[in-house]
């Protein structure tokens, strides 16, 4: 794992090196209890037991797959911008994002030498929610690429609000290969209420260069909070 960029409470980044004998799960736990903040994406996916492989500009397979994804992104944006597109007046961004996933999957499967599917969980089930959305395999080399489409509005590219998250749970984990991890961001014009979607650009991002933050928190549900034995007083019935 690379260097941890920021660590509170005087904790040495080198003390969290997985090569020093700490498991990735111990690393994440230690970072939580010591309030460590930013660390490379590699550390996130180390918790799955799989490696995040950097995109290699000198690797012919990586170049070929990136070119195929780029062509699919161009075609997907063109299709979903078309006047007859099924998403033109869809209100929910999650539904629009799902359309991008479906369209990219269809387009990538039409390219000779590639297969694109929804990744399976550790339990062997298809789960549309959660990272990553698509799993691409180069059939000749067997090299795996994960692709996660995201949408963002014009002007929000530099926003500090959370736009990505990954929760490493064994049962629902979809990162099951050593793989190149890509995110593709589709920018759209600010959409007025009941207006149409118009996408203006896309960017393919190598997530091995992405630095994430870890938010440690205690949480509970309404069921946890409103237990009869915990209620002190209530309104008149």
N, C-alpha and C positions, 0 to 999 in steps of 0.2 A: 504494500500500500504506500502511497505517496505521503508527502508531508502534510500534516494537519495545519491549516492556515491560522486558526485562531483558537485559543484554548484558555478558559478562565481558571481561576484559583491556582495559578502557578504550576499547572501540570505540564510536564515536558512532553512535547509531541512525540519524541523518539521513544518514550516509554510505552506508546501504544502500537508500536510496530508489530504487525502480525508475524514477521520473521523472528521476533524475539520470543515467540512461543505462545503468544496470546491468540485465542481463537477469535474469529470475527465477531461472534456473539458477545464474547467478553469485552471486545473493543467497544461495541456500541453501548453495552451496559456501563462500562467505565466512563464513556463520554457523557452519558445521561447523568450519572450521579455527580460528575465533576463539572457539569454545566459547560461542556465544550461545544463550540458553535459550528464553524465551517470546516468541512473536510471534503476531499475529492470524491467524485462519484464512485470511483473504484471501491471505496470502503463500503458504500451502500450495498453494492452487489456482491461483495465478499460475504455478506451475511447469508447469501443463497448457496454458497459453496461453489459458485461458478465465476469464471473470469470475465471481465469486460475487456474486450480486445480493441485496441485503438484502430481507427481507420488508417490503413496503410496506403499512402499515395503511390508507393512503388509496387504494390501488389495488384496484379492484373485482375484477379477475382474481385477485389474491393472496388477497383475502378469500373469494372463491368457492371457490378450491382448498383453502384452509385449512379451510373449513367442510366440504368434501367429505372431506378426509382425517380430520377429527375424527369425522365420522359413521362412516367406515370403521373407525377405531380402536375406537370403541364396539362396533360389530358384531363385529369380529374378537375382541375380548376376551370378549364374550358367547359367541361360538361356541366358543372354545378353553377356556373355563371350564365348558362344558356337560358333563354326566355322560357323554355318549357321545362326547366329543372324542377324536380319535385320538392326541392328545399327553398324555392324562391321566397315563400312567405311563411315558412316554418318559424315558430317563435322560440322554441327551446334549442339552445346552442348544443346541448348534449345530443339531440336528435340529428342536428346538422353534422356534428363530429362523427356520429355513427355512419352517416351517409358517406363521408370522406373515407372512413375505414373500409366500407363495403366496396366503394368505387376503386380505391387503390388496390384492394385485394383482387378484384376482377381484372384490372388492367395488368397487374404484375403476373397473374396466372396466364395471361395471354402471351407473355414473353417466353420464348424458347429457352430452356435451361434453368428456369426458376420455378419454384413452387412457393406460394404464399398462403398461409392459413392463419386462423385464430389460434394463438398458443394455448395449450392445455395446462390445467393446473396440475399440481403434484398428485391429485386424485384422479387425473385423467379426464377432467371435465372441461368443456368450453365455458369460459367466463368472460363476458364482454367488458365488464368493469375492471379497473385496475391496470397497472403497468405490466407488460407492454401490450399494445393492441394487436400487433401483427408480427408473425414469425415468417421470415423469408429464408429459404435455403437454396444455395447454388448447387444444383444437382450433380455437377461434375466433381467439384471439390468437397462437397458436403459442408462447406463453411456456412454458418448461421448468422443471420442479421435480424435484429429486432427493430421494429419501426413503430413509432408512436406519434400519430398526427395530433396537432394542437391548433386551436383557432385563437386569434387575438385581434383586437380592434386597432385600427390606425391610431397612432399616438400613445399606445400603451406598451410599446416595445421595451421601453426603459422602466416600466413599472416595477416596484419592489414587492407588490402583492404576490402571494404564492400562486404559481402557475403549474407546478409539478409536485407530485408526491409519490412515494413508494413505501409501502408497509410490508416488511419481510415476514410473512406468516407462512408456515410450512404448508398448511392445507390448501391455501389459495395462491401460493407462489406460482408464477408463470415463467419465471426466469430459470430455465432448466438446461441451458446449454452455455458453454463458453461461446461468446458471440460478440460481434460488433453491435453496438447499440446506437441507433439513430432516432432523433426526434425531428419531425418536419412541422414547421410552424407556418400556417396559412394566415396571412393578414387580410382582414376585410374592412371595408369602409364602415364608419359609424352608422349603425342601422336605426332609422327612426321607427317608432312604434308602428307595427303593421307594414313596415317597409320591406324591401327585398334585400337579399344578401348579395354583396358584390365583393369578390375576392380579388386582390390586386397583386399579391406576390407570395412567394414561399421561400423558405430557407431550410436546408437539410443540415442538421447539427450533429456533430460527433460527440456523444455524451461522455466519452472518456476524458474530454476536456472541460466537463461541467463540474462546478463545485457546488455542493449542496449544504444545507444546514440541518441540524438535528434539533427538533423541539421536543424536550422531555416534559410530559404533563401527566397529572393524575386526572382521570376522567370517570364519569358515571352516567347512567341513564336515568330517565324519570322513574323507572321501576326501582332503581337503586335508591333514589332520593326519597320517594314518597312511601316508604315502608310504614305500616301502621304503628310499629313500635317506636318509630322516630318522630311521629307527628305530635307536637305539643299542643296545638289548638287549631281549630278549623272554623269556617263560617257556619252560621246557623243553616240547617237543612230546610 
